[in-house]
């Protein structure tokens, strides 16, 4: 039966029952029953008209829906009868649900949301350390020559890519150049991450050689901003740092590579949507040959199946120390391997879990208090429950009514506690992977003189860190000369 026919069928059923009662009443009068008693006798002989209506509705198949709406209307009436209790319950749930939702959204964004890479649990970051300065700088960026040596000798890793984030100025034609965020990466960077371009291709192995690095890959946001999503983007040119570059690929929309700080002790608060361009990394001649300086890079590696981080670090650290000893370096090198997620989240993991557990405990206590109030309220409604039971309501129907009333209060309280995306993000502006919450780069750290200019060009927090690290490295490597 169609829902719009229900009212007409109810009216027909009402007329039919009324007609049957009138016929029964007339038959009672013909049998000599007085008119006033004939009406009651007719009703007694006919039976419970309400029960007949319900049984008829059962045959129509709409009785469960009708009972449900009756219970919903009854729940609304009960809620309106106790505005104080209703407001208290909704406010308690709103505060509890809102707190848990806000904190969980931060926990999910920072800790639980998977990176859009193939098997991100196998991706690690390795950094180097120098024993002589580990008290002030426990970890350093990577040396390019050390990276090539470790990559060639290690058996615990499938592959390793190296990257750097130089400053880029970009123009699409005759327009004024503007600064754009991007990375210079080795040709195998995207294969290490397990990411394929949405359009075009990745870098070829020979495209990270000097003179052949004239290609660029755009992120989705860079494609939209610079070329307005032009589907014929491939083979178009960009002017990057005054040189023509050819667009060879566009990365998927879901691709995000997080921004990392230069030193692990510096909090990572970078947005994952900043990078717009990727170019081939071409190290300088000095960076290719330096063995005890030019720590300017960051290495991202993928472990072999079944290899633990501890095993990988043991192997890489052994290779690093053996190589340093064979080259008779005046410094003692070591390698530290960390999970990719740990590099991003840093020390935020444990406090966030503790905060989520505490907020969940508050919500649990609020629910227990509301349950206690409902029990007390149920005891106070014994008379109402007994009356409904006397009128024919079964135990299941009574329980159903209470459940719908509680569901109604919970639904309103939950909706009122939904904080929305802007409040969720603003609730933890200093956490990693929160959109647009800060600006930190892993940058360039070197003992070379040309880094002075790079340090001076940074923002004030990065400038201070860069100046400290540059000064530290310079003093360390100048100590032998001063001793002579």
C-alpha positions, 0 to 999 in steps of 0.5 A, spaced: 500 500 500 502 506 498 503 511 504 498 517 501 493 511 501 493 510 508 489 516 510 483 514 505 483 507 507 483 509 515 477 513 513 474 507 510 475 502 515 472 507 520 466 508 516 465 500 516 466 499 523 461 505 525 456 502 520 457 495 523 456 498 530 449 501 528 447 495 525 448 491 531 445 496 535 439 496 531 439 488 531 439 489 539 433 494 539 429 489 535 430 484 540 427 488 545 433 491 548 432 499 551 435 504 546 440 506 551 442 499 553 442 497 546 448 501 544 452 498 550 450 491 548 452 493 541 459 495 543 460 489 547 458 484 542 462 487 536 468 487 541 474 492 541 474 497 535 481 499 537 484 492 537 480 491 530 483 497 527 490 495 529 489 488 527 487 490 520 493 495 520 497 489 521 494 485 515 496 492 511 503 491 513 504 498 516 503 497 523 510 497 525 511 504 522 505 506 525 507 504 532 514 507 531 511 514 529 506 513 535 512 512 539 516 518 536 510 523 538 510 520 545 517 521 546 517 528 543 511 529 548 515 526 554 521 531 552 517 537 552 514 535 559 521 535 562 525 541 559 530 542 565 532 534 564 532 535 557 536 541 557 541 538 562 542 531 558 543 535 551 548 540 554 552 534 557 552 530 551 554 536 547 560 537 551 562 530 552 561 528 544 564 535 542 570 534 546 571 527 544 570 529 536 575 535 536 580 531 540 579 525 535 579 529 529 586 531 531 589 524 533 586 521 526 589 527 522 596 526 526 597 519 528 591 515 524 590 517 517 595 513 513 599 517 508 597 516 501 603 511 499 604 504 498 605 500 504 607 506 508 609 502 514 616 500 510 618 507 509 623 510 514 628 516 514 635 515 516 639 521 518 647 521 520 650 523 527 657 525 529 659 523 536 663 529 537 657 534 537 652 529 539 651 533 545 648 539 542 646 536 535 644 529 536 642 528 529 644 531 522 641 531 515 645 526 510 651 527 506 650 525 499 656 521 498 655 517 504 648 516 502 650 513 495 655 508 499 649 506 504 645 505 498 650 501 494 652 496 500 645 495 504 641 489 503 636 491 508 633 496 504 629 496 497 631 503 495 633 509 498 631 516 495 634 523 497 631 530 497 632 537 498 628 543 498 631 549 495 628 556 494 624 556 487 621 562 483 616 560 478 613 563 472 608 560 467 610 565 461 611 573 462 608 574 468 612 576 474 615 570 478 613 568 485 616 564 490 613 556 490 614 551 495 617 544 492 622 539 493 629 537 489 628 529 489 632 524 486 629 520 480 627 514 484 623 518 489 616 517 487 618 509 486 620 509 493 614 512 496 610 507 491 606 513 487 605 514 480 603 520 476 596 521 475 598 524 468 605 523 464 611 519 468 616 520 473 623 522 472 628 517 468 635 515 472 639 520 467 634 526 469 638 527 475 644 529 471 647 536 470 645 539 464 639 534 463 635 536 469 630 540 465 623 537 467 618 538 473 613 534 476 607 538 479 602 536 484 595 537 484 594 543 487 600 546 483 597 544 477 590 547 479 594 554 481 599 554 475 595 552 469 588 552 472 587 544 471 589 544 463 588 537 461 594 538 456 599 540 461 604 535 459 610 538 455 608 545 457 614 549 460 615 553 466 620 558 468 623 556 475 629 560 477 630 563 471 630 556 467 625 553 462 623 546 465 618 542 461 612 539 465 612 531 464 607 529 470 602 531 475 601 527 481 594 524 484 590 529 488 590 524 494 598 525 494 601 529 500 608 529 502 609 532 509 614 538 511 619 536 515 624 540 519 631 541 519 633 538 525 628 532 529 628 537 535 625 542 532 617 541 532 614 539 525 608 543 524 608 544 516 602 543 512 602 537 507 599 541 502 605 546 501 609 543 496 607 544 488 613 542 484 618 537 484 625 537 480 630 533 479 636 533 484 643 535 482 648 535 487 654 540 486 661 537 485 663 539 492 657 535 495 658 529 491 665 528 493 665 531 500 666 526 506 666 530 512 662 536 510 656 538 506 650 535 510 645 538 506 640 532 504 634 528 507 634 520 505 627 517 505 628 509 504 623 503 503 625 497 507 625 490 505 619 485 507 620 482 513 626 487 515 625 491 522 627 498 523 632 495 528 636 491 523 636 496 518 639 501 523 644 496 525 646 494 518 647 501 516 650 504 522 655 498 521 657 500 514 657 507 516 662 506 521 666 501 517 667 506 511 669 512 516 674 508 519 677 506 512 677 513 509 680 515 516 676 520 517 677 525 523 670 524 526 666 518 528 659 517 524 653 513 525 646 512 522 639 513 526 633 510 522 626 512 524 619 510 522 617 515 517 611 517 521 615 518 527 619 523 524 613 527 522 609 526 529 615 527 533 613 527 541 606 528 540 604 521 539 603 519 547 600 526 549 595 526 544 593 518 546 593 520 553 588 526 552 584 522 547 583 517 553 582 522 558 576 526 554 573 519 553 573 518 560 569 524 561 564 522 556 563 515 559 562 519 566 557 523 563 553 517 560 553 514 566 550 520 570 545 521 564 543 513 565 542 514 573 538 520 571 534 516 567 533 510 572 530 516 577 526 519 572 523 512 570 521 510 577 518 517 577 514 515 571 511 508 574 504 511 574 504 513 567 507 506 565 502 502 569 497 506 566 499 504 559 500 497 561 493 497 563 491 500 556 494 494 553 501 496 551 506 490 552 513 490 555 516 490 548 512 496 547 514 500 553 521 498 552 521 501 545 518 508 547 523 509 552 529 507 547 526 512 542 526 517 547 533 516 549 535 516 542 532 522 541 536 526 546 542 522 544 541 524 537 540 532 539 546 532 544 550 528 539 549 533 533 549 539 538 556 537 540 559 536 533 564 542 533 565 542 525 572 542 521 574 549 523 574 548 530 577 541 530 583 544 527 583 550 531 583 546 537 590 543 536 594 549 531 601 546 534 600 539 532 604 536 526 600 535 519 594 540 521 593 544 515 597 551 515 599 551 522 606 553 521 612 553 517 618 549 518 623 546 512 628 541 513 632 545 509 640 545 508 645 545 513 652 545 511 659 547 514 660 551 507 661 558 506 655 559 501 650 557 506 651 564 509 646 567 504 641 561 505 641 562 512 640 569 511 634 568 507 630 564 511 624 566 516 626 568 523 625 561 527 629 557 521 634 563 520 636 562 528 636 554 527 640 555 521 645 560 524 646 556 530 648 549 526 652 553 521 656 556 526 657 549 530 659 545 524 664 551 522 667 551 529 668 544 529 671 543 523 676 549 524 678 546 531 684 542 528 687 548 524 686 552 530 690 547 534 696 547 529 
